Amino acid sequence: MERVGIVGCGQMGAGIAEVCARAGLDVVAVESGAEAVEAGRRRLEGSLGRAERKGRIPDAAEVLRRIRVTDSLDELADRTLVIEAIVENEQVKADLFARLDKIVTDPDAILASNTSSIPIMKLGTVTGRAGQVLGIHFFNPVPVLPLVELVPSLLTRPEVVDRARGFAQEVLGKHAILCKDRAGFVVNSLLIPFILAAVRMLESGFASRDDIDEGLVRGAAHPQGPLALADLIGLDTTKAVAESLYEEFKEPLYAPPPLLARMVDAGLLGRKSGRGFYTYS
Ligand code: NAI
């Protein structure tokens, strides 16, 4: 898997492109439109520049040279692994997988999704190669967090899971865990209801933002509180994942609270938009 394609060069896609390039792989990252290509490039330069200044990599420019950011999906034709990291929307992702199936020429190539909650089966079955489709779910920030969840659908071939595990562990140096194809996988099934409970607590006036977050940081040794974490994930993504979990299990604890929905309507998406539960400069 030396030729990797990433679709979406936002928070997650850029992080995945970065770790692949840092592992010496040739990367093509696809964004939608010239402006988004430029934003993706800036995101990569910023992150790799910081890694160089902190002494984590010797030469950011050398890593950047291995990543081509483009707005043409056709440039993924020769890839042996494509990882999708676009918006968390089932129809949009399914349309993309149907197109990737036609574009990527190697029949052994793996088509993976970084989705947090959409059933892999829904993405596999729109292609003619459901056996080659699986979830490879990274964590934010990708260059820092070591976990990857591998999510085969009922149709994914075991050999494909083995190759994905080898890629995650041996090539990228991540730790892989295996999950069934159920919305939320392991980590978000536990994390999202926790974050939603914090939003409900704030919404009801039970406790203030700072007291909720401080409570978990100082009382439970969490590195950051649940509201700060929601801002980091992105409130749009948090809401979308909650909706998928609710759709799958119909459990009230997964239903996005009105405050979260209103904040997303208002464009208060967290760190990526400059304001969520906190304000960022
Ligand atoms: P984001 O909003 O930062 O980035 C999404 C990017 O995809 C944007 O730059 C957008 O321009 C691009 N895009 C949208 N449609 C496209 C298309 N058709 N072709 C090419 N590019 C397209 O979102 P983020 O946070 O990077 O999330 C991406 C995926 O990763 C989602 O499925 C999300 O659930 C998943 N994820 C997110 C995590 C997080 O903490 N934010 C953690 C793990 C997974």
Boltz pocket constraint, residues with backbone or C-beta under 6 A from the ligand:
constraints:
  - pocket:
      binder: B
      contacts: [[A, 7], [A, 8], [A, 9], [A, 10], [A, 11], [A, 12], [A, 13], [A, 30], [A, 31], [A, 32], [A, 36], [A, 84], [A, 85], [A, 86], [A, 87], [A, 88], [A, 89], [A, 92], [A, 96], [A, 114], [A, 115], [A, 116], [A, 117], [A, 137], [A, 138], [A, 139], [A, 140], [A, 232], [A, 233], [A, 234], [A, 237], [A, 272]]
      max_distance: 6.0
